Amino acid sequence: MTEPVLRAERLYRFYHAGDDETLALRGVSLSVDAGEIVAIVGPSGSGKSTLLACLSGMDDPDGGTVSVGGRRLSRRPEHERTPMRLRDIGLLYQSGNLIEHLSVLGNIELAQRFAGKTDSKRARSLLAELGLQQRASAHPSQLSGGELCRAGLAVALANEPRVLLADEPTGEVDSVTEASILGLICQRAGGGVAVVLVTHSEAVAAIADRTVQLVDGQLVA
C-alpha cells in the first residue's frame, strides 16, 4: 500500500491565557495521498488555522505527529523542520505570502533561495503558466486581487512542493478568478501534488476529492 504524502496522527494543540486553557485540536488524524485534494471546512474558531499551521510545520503540536513523504516533520528542532518545510510544502494564505518591497519575480526567487533551489528559468516558466509573465517586475501593491492570488500561488509552488496547503485561497476574488485559481490547483493535483484547502467557499470545496469538517478541534468525515 502506498504511503500517504501527508499524514497527521492524533494531533493535539493547547493554548494558555492566564488560568484559561483552550484545546484547539483534539486528536486530529488526517492522511492525504499524492494527487488528492482534501477540503477542510468548519465554523470560525473550530481550529482550522491551527491545524494548517501544524500540518505545515509552522507550529508544533503538543501531541501527535505530522509526516511528509514518510519523514516526520513535527517534534523536530526548528533547524531541521524548516528545510523540510521549505523543500516539501507550499503555503498559500488568504492574506498573501508576498513581500511588498520585492517584485513578483523577486518573491518567487527568494522562496527558491530559502530552499537552496535558485532557478530563474523555472521562476519565469511558473509566471507564464499562471498568466503573470507581463507582471514579473510589478510589486504587490500594483497587482489586482486576482493577480495577487495567482502571484501568491506562484510563490507557494516555487520549489515544486509535494504538498500544497491553502487557507481560503480564493477568499477575496471574483467568481471568474476563483474558477481560474481552482483550475490551476487541480492541475497541480493532477501532477501528483497532495492538496489541503481550508475554506468556507462551496466552489472551493466542490473541487475536492474529499471534504472533512472540523468542529471544536475534532474532524468529522
For each residue, the residues with C-beta under 8 A, 3 or more apart:
1:
2: 33 34
3: 7 69 70
4: 7 31 32 33 194
5: 32 33 34 68 69 162 163 194
6: 30 31 32 55 66 67 68 163 194 196
7: 3 4 30 31 32 66 67
8: 11 28 29 30 31 51 54 55 64 65 66 67
9: 29 64 65 66 67
10: 27 28 29 63 64
11: 8 25 27 28 29 51 54 61 63 64 65 66
12: 23 25 26 27 28 61 62 63 64
13: 23 24 25 47 50 54 59 61 62 217
14: 21 22 23 24 62
15: 21 22 24
16: 20 21 22
17: 20 22
18:
19:
20: 16 17
21: 14 15 16
22: 14 15 16 17
23: 12 13 14 26 217
24: 13 14 15 47 50 217
25: 11 12 13 28 47 50 51 54 61 217
26: 12 23 216 217 218
27: 10 11 12 63 64 218
28: 8 10 11 12 25 47 51 64 214 217 218 219
29: 8 9 10 11 64 219
30: 6 7 8 38 51 55 196 212 219
31: 4 6 7 8
32: 4 5 6 7 36 38 163 194 195 196
33: 2 4 5 36 194
34: 2 5 162 192 193 194
35: 189 190 191 192 193 194
36: 32 33 189 194 195 209 210
37: 185 186 189 195 196 197 207 208 209 210
38: 30 32 195 196 197 208 209 210 211 212
39: 196 197 198 199 204 205 207 208 210 211 212
40: 48 51 52 196 197 198 199 211 212 213 214 219
41: 198 199 200 205 211 212 213 214
42: 46 47 48 213 214 215
43: 46 215
44:
45:
46: 42 43 214 215 216 217
47: 13 24 25 28 42 50 51 214 216 217
48: 40 42 51 52 167 198 214
49: 52 53 167 198
50: 13 24 25 47 53 54 59 217
51: 8 11 25 28 30 40 47 48 54 55 198 214
52: 40 48 49 55 56 165 167 196 198
53: 49 50 56 58 59
54: 8 11 13 25 50 51 57 58 59 60 61 66 74
55: 6 8 30 51 52 66 163 165 196
56: 52 53 59 85 89 91 165
57: 54 60 66 73 74 81 82 84 85 89
58: 53 54 85 91
59: 13 50 53 54 56
60: 54 57 74 75 81
61: 11 12 13 25 54 64 65 66 74 75
62: 12 13 14
63: 10 11 12 27
64: 8 9 10 11 12 27 28 29 61 74
65: 8 9 11 61 72 73 74 75
66: 6 7 8 9 11 54 55 57 61 72 73 74
67: 6 7 8 9 70 71 72 73 74
68: 5 6 71 73 84 88 89 162 163
69: 3 5 88 162
70: 3 67
71: 67 68 84
72: 65 66 67 75 76
73: 57 65 66 67 68 76 81 84 85
74: 54 57 60 61 64 65 66 67 81
75: 60 61 65 72
76: 72 73 80 81 84
77: 80 81
78: 81 82
79: 82 83
80: 76 77 83 84
81: 57 60 73 74 76 77 78 84 85
82: 57 78 79 85 86
83: 79 80 86 87 115
84: 57 68 71 73 76 80 81 87 88 89
85: 56 57 58 73 81 82 88 89
86: 82 83 89 111 114 115 159
87: 83 84 115 117 159 161
88: 68 69 84 85 161 162 163
89: 56 57 68 84 85 86 161 162 163 164 165
90: 156 157 158 159 161 163 164 165 193
91: 56 58 97 156 165 166
92: 97 152 153 155 156 164 165 166 167 169
93: 96 97 152 166 167
94: 167 168 169 171 172
95:
96: 93 140 148 152
97: 91 92 93 152 155 156
98: 102 104 107 140 148 151 152 155
99: 102 106 107 110 140
100: 139 140 141
101: 139
102: 98 99 106 107 110 139
103: 106 107 136 137 138 139
104: 98 107 108 127 132 135 136 137 138 139 140 143 151 154
105: 108 109 123 124 127 136 137
106: 99 102 103 109 110
107: 98 99 102 103 104 110 111 140 151 154 155
108: 104 105 111 112 123 126 127 154 155 158
109: 105 106 112 113 118 120 123 158
110: 99 102 106 107 113 114
111: 86 107 108 114 115 155 158 159
112: 108 109 115 117 118 119 122 123 158 159
113: 109 110 116 117 118
114: 86 110 111
115: 83 86 87 111 112 158 159
116: 113
117: 87 112 113 122 158 159
118: 109 112 113
119: 112 122 123
120: 109 123 124
121: 124 125
122: 112 117 119 125 126 158
123: 105 108 109 112 119 120 126 127 158
124: 105 120 121 127 128 133 136
125: 121 122 128 129
126: 108 122 123 129 130 154 157 158
127: 104 105 108 123 124 130 132 133 135 136 154
128: 124 125 131 132 133
129: 125 126 184
130: 126 127 150 151 153 154 184
131: 128 150
132: 104 127 128 135 136 147 150 151 154
133: 124 127 128 136
134:
135: 104 127 132 138 142 143 147 151
136: 103 104 105 124 127 132 133
137: 103 104 105
138: 103 104 135 142 143 147
139: 100 101 102 103 104 142 143
140: 96 98 99 100 104 107 143 148 151
141: 100
142: 135 138 139
143: 104 135 138 139 140 147 148 151
144: 147 148
145: 148 149 172 173 174 177
146: 149 150 173 174 177 180 181
147: 132 135 138 143 144 150 151
148: 96 98 140 143 144 145 151 152
149: 145 146 152 153 169 170 172 173 177 181
150: 130 131 132 146 147 153 154 180 181 184
151: 98 104 107 130 132 135 140 143 147 148 154 155
152: 92 93 96 97 98 148 149 155 156
153: 92 130 149 150 156 157 169 181 184 185
154: 104 107 108 126 127 130 132 150 151 157 158
155: 92 97 98 107 108 111 151 152 158
156: 90 91 92 97 152 153 161 164 166
157: 90 126 153 154 160 161 164 188
158: 90 108 109 111 112 115 117 122 123 126 154 155
159: 86 87 90 111 112 115 117
160: 157
161: 87 88 89 90 156 157 164 193
162: 5 34 68 69 88 89 192 193 194
163: 5 6 32 55 68 88 89 90 193 194 195 196
164: 89 90 92 156 157 161 185 188 193 194 195 196
165: 52 55 56 89 90 91 92 195 196 198
166: 91 92 93 156 169 185 195 196 197 198
167: 48 49 52 92 93 94 198
168: 94 171 198 199 200 201
169: 92 94 149 153 166 181 185 197 199 204
170: 149 173 177 178 181 182 199 201 203 204
171: 94 168 199 200 201
172: 94 145 149
173: 145 146 149 170 177 178 181
174: 145 146 177 178
175: 178 179 203
176: 179 180
177: 145 146 149 170 173 174 180 181
178: 170 173 174 175 181 182 201 203 204
179: 175 176 182 183 203
180: 146 150 176 177 183 184
181: 146 149 150 153 169 170 173 177 178 184 185
182: 170 178 179 185 186 203 204 207
183: 179 180 186 187
184: 129 130 150 153 180 181 187 188
185: 37 153 164 166 169 181 182 188 189 195 197 207
186: 37 182 183 189 190 207
187: 183 184 190 191
188: 157 164 184 185 191 193 195
189: 35 36 37 185 186 192 193 194 195
190: 35 186 187
191: 35 187 188
192: 34 35 162 189
193: 34 35 90 161 162 163 164 188 189
194: 4 5 6 32 33 34 35 36 162 163 164 189
195: 32 36 37 38 163 164 165 166 185 188 189
196: 6 30 32 37 38 39 40 52 55 163 164 165 166
197: 37 38 39 40 166 169 185 204 205 207 208
198: 39 40 41 48 49 51 52 165 166 167 168
199: 39 40 41 168 169 170 171 204 205
200: 41 168 171
201: 168 170 171 178 204 205
202: 205 206
203: 170 175 178 179 182 206 207
204: 39 169 170 178 182 197 199 201 207 208
205: 39 41 197 199 201 202 208 211
206: 202 203
207: 37 39 182 185 186 197 203 204
208: 37 38 39 197 204 205 211
209: 36 37 38
210: 36 37 38 39
211: 38 39 40 41 205 208
212: 30 38 39 40 41 219 220 221
213: 40 41 42 219 220 221
214: 28 40 41 42 46 47 48 51 217 218 219 220
215: 42 43 46 218 220
216: 26 46 47
217: 13 23 24 25 26 28 46 47 50 214
218: 26 27 28 214 215
219: 28 29 30 40 212 213 214
220: 212 213 214 215
221: 212 213
